[in-house]
Amino acid sequence: MWLAICEPHDEAAIWAVAGLRHLGVAPLEILLPDELVVGARLVHRLDRGGQASVELVTRRGVEVRSGEVRGVINRTTHVPQAALASLGATDRDYVAEEITAALASWMASLPCPVLNRPSPALLCGPWRWPAQWRWLAARVGLPAREWSRASWDDSPAPEPVERAAAVVIGDEVTGSVPDELAAGCRELAHAAGVTLLGVTFARDPGGEWALEDATPLPDLRHGGRPALDALRRALDA
C-alpha cells in the first residue's frame, strides 16, 4: 500500500492522490493528521539488531504495517492542536511532543520512499525562512533575490514582472521554470535534504530570474502531469 498524509483541505495533495490512483498506484490511502492522534493505536518495536517495525491502526480501522508500506507522500507539518483540545495547556504541549516524536520515529524508520522525511523542525521536513532559502540557493549557484530588513526601511520591494514555479520530485524537476534553472533546483533540494521541494522564481524588469522562496510543501499542481509521473516513479524507487 501507499500513503498520503495530509490535511483534508490540502487541495494539492488530493489532486495528486486522484492522479496517482488514475495512473494505477493502488491501494493509495489518505491519512489525516488528526486520525493519527485521536483514537489511533501505534505499536513501535525495535529488535536486538536495531531494526524497527511499526503497526498503526487508525480510528477508521485502517491498518498500516511498516513492512507493507511501499511509499509515502508526507504533507503533515505538526500534530493538530484541535485534536488535543480536551487537555490542559501543560498536558497538551507534552502530549503533542510525545506524539510528534512517535510519528517522526515511525516515518523515519520506514524502509520505503518517504516524500519528505521528518526533520527536527517539522514533520514534513526542514522549514526555512525566505532569507534562509535564498542563502542556500546562493550556495548551490542559483540566483536569488536580494533580502534586506531594517526597522527604518518600510519601502516595498519592486514587484517582479513574472513568476515561475518548479516542483522537484527526487531527481526530476517539473513545472514552468526556464531550463537553465532546473539543475540548480535539483541541487537546492539535495542541499536542503529533501526529496520533494517547491521553488518559486521571480523575473525582474531586466529579464533576470532569481529565487524568491522555497517550501517542502509545494503545490504539486504546478508540475502538472509530469509531476504525477515523477511522483509515481519516486514512490516506486
Secondary structure, DSSP 8 states (H G I E B T S, - for coil): -EEEE--TT-HHHHHHHHHHHHTT--SEEEE-GGGGTSS-EEEEEE-TTS-EEEEEE-TT--EEEGGG--EEEE---S--GGGGTTS-HHHHHHHHHHHHHHHHHHHHH-SS-EES---SS-TTS----HHHHHHHHHHTT--B-----BTTB-------SEEEEEEEETTEEEESS-HHHHHHHHHHHHHHT-SEEEEEEEE-TTS-EEEEEEESS--GGGGHHHHHHHHHHHHT-
